[in-house]
Amino acid sequence: MVLLALFSELQFGLPFFLLSLFYWLYEGLRSPRERRPGELSAYSVFNPQCQALLGTLTAQQLEGEMGYRPLGDR
């Protein structure tokens, strides 16, 4: 926050904020370590056979809970 105040005083607050935002996005999205053997990703497309995590809501489950039926079944 001190740096943001300093750069704001020097009329560089917005560029500093945007560069800081992109830096923290980059740091937050890259993986700091490799996954352990057998550890699943939160995104099922990266798991073997697209295996979903337990408790993941699927489209089929949502349709079933909402009582969705195709037009042909009515």
N, C-alpha and C positions, 0 to 999 in steps of 0.2 A: 504494500500500500504506500510505503514511503516513496518508492521509485515512481509509482503512478502519480503521486502528488508532485514530485520533482519534475517529471516530464510534462505534466499538465501546466506547471508554471512556465516551462520553456516552450509551450505551445506544441508539444509533441505527444500529448496525452492519448489521442485517438490512435495514432500509429503504434505507440507502445502497447496499448491495450489490445489491438488486433494481432500484433506479432506475439504477444504473450498468450493470447487465446489459441492461436495456431500451434504454438509450442506445447501448451498443455494438452491440446487435442492429440498431437503426435505422441507425446509421452504416455498419455493414458490409453491410447489404442494399440500401441505396440506391446507385444508380449515380453515381459521381463524374464521369463523362463520358459523352457519347453515343458510341455505336458508330460506327466509321468505315464508310464505304460499302463493302459487300461483306463486312464482318466478320460471322460467324455467331454466334448465341447458343449457349450450352451447352445450352439447352433447345430441342429441335427444333420445338416448337409455336410458337415465336416466329420461326422462320425462314421464308423464302418457300417455299411448297409443302411445309412441314414437313420440310425437308431436314435429315438427321441429320449430325453431324460424323463424319469418318473415324475408325474404330475404335470406334464406338458399338455396343454389344451390343443387338440387337433381340430381341424375343420369338420371331420366326420363326427367327433364327439359333440361339438357345438351344435351341429345340425340335429343330432339325435336329441339333445337336451332341449332344443327350441321347438321340437315337434315338427320339423321341416319334413315335408313329403313331396316328392316330384309330382307334377301335374297328372301323370299317367296313373298314379295310385289313388286318386281322389274319387 
